[in-house]
Amino acid sequence: MSKPITTHSTVRRQLLGGSASLLAMSVLSACGWRLRGKVDLPYKNILISGNMTPELRDGLDMMFRVNDIQIVKLVKEAELVLEIISEQNARQVLSYNSGGQITAYRIISRIVFRAFDPNGIELIPESDIYLTRDIDFNQSNIQAFDQQVADYVKNMRIDIVSQLMRRLASIKKLPTQKAPAESTPKSR
């Protein structure tokens, strides 16, 4: 049985590849980038209320399940109440051509929400997440355009749910939670 021949150039290539990977990871970690994963939320039971589309509701349900947060039905069981005050998905004309035909639209997706504890103490005052995407319009292919708009709205909703989770994660400590007792040495 013969051993594979390892040349100096092969070893050098492997070292350079490993060094490049290490450099890329250190640069990305230095700027705060990390893989999307679980969000560290300071509560385990949440009540979701308000006006929202079933698609937004499903996205929120999925994100909370992924993060091991139980969705409850009663305020007294919740550690946090998330109220979706409104959800808006719309499109507006962005531009026309010289013949007066529409050539581009702006897709708008916005939610207004607030978060409070079961006692009514506001943890996040009424806030909104507002996203826009611009899309070209071709009069000859309306069906493809409608599908493209639906895809944009779906992706924007996913982005809104992610941003909402980051805002909820910014709540460091709920007022009803007690701070851990300081450890002091007992006198003898």
N, C-alpha and C positions, 0 to 999 in steps of 0.2 A: 504494500500500500504506500502510495507516495503522498507526501505532504504538499498542500497547496503552496505555491511560491508567492511569498509576500514581498512585494517590491517596496522600495523606499517611497515611490510615488503613491502607492496604494495607502500606505500608512499615513503619509502626509495628507492625502485627500480626506481620510477618515478624521484626522485631527482637526483639519480646517473646517470640515462639516460640523463636527461637534462644537468647535469654538464659535462658529457662526450661530448655531442654535442657542448656545448659552448666552451669547451677546444679545440676540434678539429677545430672549426671555427676560434678561435683566433690563433691557431698555423698556420693554412693555410693562414690566412690573414697576419700574420707576415712575412711569406716568400714571399709574393707578389702574391700568387695564387689567382685567381678570376675566376668566370664563364666567358666563352667566350660570348661575346655579341658585341655590337656596338663598333667600333673603333673611337676614337675622331680624326677626320681629319680636318685640318684647311682650307678646301676649299670645295666648293659644286658643281663645274663643272669640269669634267675631260675628256680629250681626250685620248683614248687608240690607239696606232699605233704600227706597227711592224709585225714581223713574229711569229705567234703562231698557235697552233692547235685550232680547233673549241672548244674542250673540255676546254682548258685553257681560251679561250675567254669567254665561258659560265660561268666558275667559277669566273672570274673577274667581269663580268656583274652582277652576282648574289650578290657577296660580296659588290659591290658598291651600288646596289639597297637597300640591307639590311641596309647600313649605310647612306641612304638618299643622295647619291651622284649621280648627273645627268651625264650621259655619253653624251657628245656632239660630233658633227661631224666636227666642224670647230675650228681651233686653236684660232681665235679671240674670240670665246665663252667660251674657257676653262680658268680655273684658274691654271690648272696643266696639263702637257702633260706627259703621261707615255708611254715610248717607249720600247717594248719588242724586243730586238735586235736579240735574238735567243732562241729557245727552243729545248732541246735535251732529248730524251728518248732512252735509249740503255740498252743492257745487255752484260756482258762480262763473260767469263768462269772464275770461281773462283777456282775449283779444279777438279781433275781426280781421278779415282780409279786405282788399280793396273792393271786392264785390259785396261786402256786407255780410259774408258768411262767417260763422264762428270757426276759429282756428285753434283755440286753446281754452281750457277750463282750469279753475283752481278747485281742488277737492278739499273740503274743510271737515275736520272731525274735532269735536270739543266735548269735554265733560266738565261739569261743575259739581264739586263734592265738598264735604266737610267730614270731620271725624271727631267724635266725643266719647267720653266714658259713660258708663251706665247712669252715673249721677248727673249727667248733662254738662259736665265740665268740658269745654271745647279744647281739643288737643291740636287740631288743625282747623283754623277758621275757613270760612267759605273760600275755596280756591278753584282754579280751573287748569286744565291741561288742554292746550290748543295746538293742533297740528294742521299744516297745509301741505299739499302736494300739487304741483302743476302738471298738466297732462295735455298733450297735443290732441286735436280732434280732426278726424278725416270723415267728411260727409259720406263717402262711399262705403264705409264699413262701420255702420252704427252698432251692429251686434257685438263685434269685437271690442268696440269702445265701451259698451255697457259692461262687458265682462272685465275689462281692464279697470274700470272704475270700481267694480265690486272687489277686485283683488286689492286695489289701493286702500279701500276702506277697511278691508279685513286686516291688512298689514298695519294700518294706522291704529286700529283697535288694539292689536297686540302690543304696539309701542306704547299706547296710552296705559294699558294694564301694567306694563313694566315700569313706566314712570310713576304710576300710582303706588306700586309696591315700594319703590325707592323712597317716596315721600312718607309712606307709612313707617318704613324702617328708620326714618329720621327721628321718630319719637323714641327717645332714649329710655324714659322711665315714666310710667303712668303715675299720676298723683296718688292713686289708691294703693300703689305698691309701697311697701316699707323698704327703707334702705337697709342693707345688711348690717347687723350689729358689729360695732368695732370690737376687735379682739384686744382686750386689755388683760395684762397678767393679773392673776388673782393674788392678793396678799395672803401670806401664811401666818 
